[in-house]
């Protein structure tokens, strides 16, 4: 996979991008996992409606005596909807009293369990293997080229240039063993990313990247469309 630095500078741009990333016609599958700690840090008394079920789930999981909150137990993770993950990011990345309280609750939980918050820079791929617990793990898979429709997906097909280039890429895909996959993954988000990914003005502290795998022309076309849908002021480099 290759890392693509995204032309995003603020939390609001980044959240719109995450929402758009999972909501376009080229998405074949998505898996966005969110840890119970992240949901439990949100104030349930006046939480956004989109987070209601997730907050109730987090309370139930963390109250279960058979679940070790310090472990990597799969029961600590929820497959989150687009509304849930974007609402959650808004709770942590919107500089105000609400986010201050969410930060404090998350830090208190880590402190009570003796977990390390981390001191690395946000979105640092060099430390991803050491992040524990992972609080948000988000990835998407694009449709295979063989599944693209000449009319419905004309833009992506035309992005290959001459029709023969798309046909050649499609032929290679259909004959490759194993079949290639077209993946998009955000860096894993741990405590550092939720607590210190954004400064007091709502700007990203470090550039956000997207890891991609698959044909460059296809990935570039999809990402440019996602950035337009997210109304970001800068195009993909």
C-alpha positions in Angstrom: 0.0 0.0 0.0 1.1 3.6 -0.6 0.4 6.6 1.7 -1.3 9.6 0.0 -1.1 12.8 1.9 -4.5 14.4 1.9 -5.0 18.1 1.2 -6.9 18.6 4.4 -6.0 21.2 7.0 -9.0 21.3 9.5 -11.0 18.9 11.5 -14.2 19.8 9.7 -12.6 19.1 6.3 -11.3 15.8 7.5 -14.7 14.7 9.0 -16.5 15.6 5.7 -13.8 13.6 3.9 -14.3 10.5 6.1 -18.1 10.7 5.5 -17.7 11.1 1.7 -15.1 8.3 1.6 -17.6 5.7 2.5 -20.6 7.1 0.6 -19.9 7.0 -3.1 -20.8 4.6 -5.9 -17.5 2.9 -6.1 -17.6 1.5 -2.6 -17.9 -2.3 -2.6 -17.4 -2.8 1.1 -16.5 -1.0 4.3 -15.3 -1.9 7.8 -15.1 0.8 10.4 -14.4 -0.5 13.8 -14.7 1.7 16.9 -13.6 0.8 20.4 -16.0 1.0 23.3 -13.7 3.5 25.1 -14.2 6.1 22.4 -18.0 5.9 22.6 -18.0 5.8 26.4 -16.1 9.1 26.5 -19.1 10.9 25.0 -21.6 12.6 27.4 -24.7 10.4 27.1 -26.9 13.0 28.6 -27.0 15.2 25.5 -25.3 13.1 22.9 -26.2 13.4 19.2 -29.1 11.0 18.3 -26.8 9.2 15.8 -24.7 8.0 18.8 -27.6 6.7 21.0 -27.3 3.0 20.1 -23.5 3.1 20.1 -23.3 4.7 23.6 -25.8 2.1 25.0 -23.7 -0.7 23.4 -20.5 0.7 25.0 -22.0 0.9 28.4 -23.2 -2.7 28.2 -19.8 -4.0 26.9 -17.8 -2.2 29.5 -20.1 -3.5 32.3 -19.7 -7.1 31.2 -17.4 -8.9 33.7 -16.3 -11.4 31.1 -14.8 -8.6 29.0 -11.3 -7.5 29.9 -11.2 -3.8 29.0 -7.4 -3.8 28.7 -7.4 -6.7 26.2 -7.9 -6.9 22.4 -11.2 -8.7 22.9 -13.2 -8.4 19.7 -16.3 -7.7 21.8 -14.8 -4.2 22.6 -15.3 -3.2 19.0 -18.4 -2.1 17.2 -18.8 -2.0 13.4 -19.8 1.7 13.2 -22.1 3.4 10.7 -20.9 6.5 8.8 -23.1 8.6 11.0 -21.6 7.1 14.2 -18.0 7.6 13.2 -18.4 11.1 11.9 -20.5 12.1 15.0 -17.8 10.6 17.2 -15.1 12.6 15.5 -17.1 15.7 15.9 -17.3 15.1 19.6 -13.6 14.8 19.9 -12.4 17.2 17.3 -14.7 20.2 17.8 -12.8 22.5 20.2 -15.4 23.4 22.9 -16.5 22.4 26.4 -18.0 19.1 25.1 -14.8 17.9 23.5 -12.9 18.9 26.6 -15.1 16.7 28.7 -14.8 13.8 26.2 -11.0 14.2 26.3 -11.1 14.2 30.1 -13.2 11.0 30.3 -11.0 9.2 27.9 -7.9 10.2 29.7 -9.4 9.2 33.1 -10.3 5.7 31.7 -6.7 5.2 30.4 -5.3 6.4 33.7 -7.6 4.1 35.8 -6.5 1.1 33.7 -2.8 2.1 33.6 -2.8 2.3 29.8 -0.3 4.5 28.0 -1.9 7.4 26.2 1.2 7.7 23.9 3.5 10.6 23.1 4.0 10.1 19.3 2.8 12.6 16.7 -0.7 12.0 15.5 -1.1 9.7 12.4 2.4 8.4 12.7 2.4 5.2 10.7 5.7 4.1 12.2 4.1 3.4 15.6 0.8 1.9 14.4 1.8 -1.6 15.5 2.3 -0.4 19.0 -1.0 1.5 19.4 -3.2 -0.1 22.0 -6.0 0.1 22.2 -6.9 1.1 18.7 -9.9 3.3 19.0 -10.9 3.7 15.3 -9.8 1.4 12.5 -11.4 2.3 9.2 -11.1 0.9 5.7 -13.0 0.7 2.5 -12.8 -1.6 -0.6 -13.6 -0.3 -4.1 -15.5 -2.3 -6.8 -13.3 -4.4 -9.0 -12.7 -3.1 -12.5 -14.7 -6.1 -13.9 -17.8 -4.9 -11.9 -17.7 -1.3 -13.4 -20.6 -0.4 -15.6 -19.7 1.5 -18.8 -22.5 4.0 -18.2 -22.8 4.3 -14.4 -19.0 4.3 -13.9 -18.0 6.2 -17.0 -15.8 8.6 -15.1 -13.5 6.0 -13.6 -13.2 4.1 -16.9 -12.4 7.3 -18.8 -9.7 8.0 -16.2 -7.6 5.3 -17.7 -7.3 7.2 -20.9 -7.7 5.3 -24.1 -10.2 2.4 -23.8 -7.5 -0.1 -24.4 -5.8 0.9 -21.2 -8.8 0.1 -19.1 -9.4 -3.1 -21.0 -5.8 -4.2 -20.4 -6.1 -3.4 -16.6 -9.4 -5.3 -16.4 -7.8 -8.2 -18.2 -4.9 -8.3 -15.8 -7.3 -8.2 -12.9 -9.4 -11.0 -14.2 -6.3 -13.2 -14.8 -4.3 -12.4 -11.6 -4.0 -14.9 -8.9 -4.9 -13.8 -6.3 -7.3 -11.2 -7.7 -6.1 -7.6 -6.9 -8.1 -5.6 -4.4 -8.6 -1.8 -4.4 -8.3 -0.7 -0.8 -8.4 2.6 1.1 -7.4 2.8 4.8 -7.1 5.6 7.3 -4.2 5.4 9.8 -5.3 3.7 13.0 -6.6 6.2 15.5 -5.5 5.7 19.1 -5.8 8.1 22.0 -3.2 10.4 20.5 -5.2 10.9 17.4 -8.5 11.6 19.2 -7.0 13.8 22.0 -4.2 15.6 20.1 -5.0 15.2 16.4 -6.5 18.7 16.3 -5.3 21.9 18.0 -7.4 24.5 19.9 -8.4 26.2 16.6 -9.7 23.1 15.0 -6.7 22.6 12.7 -5.0 19.2 12.1 -1.7 19.0 14.0 -0.2 16.7 11.4 -1.1 15.9 7.8 -3.7 13.1 7.5 -2.8 10.3 5.0 -4.9 7.7 3.3 -3.3 4.3 2.5 -4.3 2.9 -0.9 -3.8 -0.2 -2.8 -4.7 -0.8 -6.5 -4.4 0.9 -9.8 -3.3 4.6 -9.5 -5.7 5.9 -12.2 -8.6 4.3 -10.4 -7.6 5.5 -7.0 -6.8 9.0 -8.1 -10.2 9.4 -9.8 -12.1 8.1 -6.8 -10.2 10.3 -4.4 -10.7 13.5 -6.5 -14.4 12.8 -6.4 -14.4 12.2 -2.7 -12.6 15.5 -2.1 -15.1 17.4 -4.3 -18.0 15.8 -2.4 -16.3 16.8 0.9 -16.1 20.4 -0.4 -12.4 20.6 0.4 -10.7 23.8 -0.8 -7.6 22.0 -2.2 -7.5 19.3 -4.9 -5.5 16.1 -4.7 -1.8 16.8 -5.5 
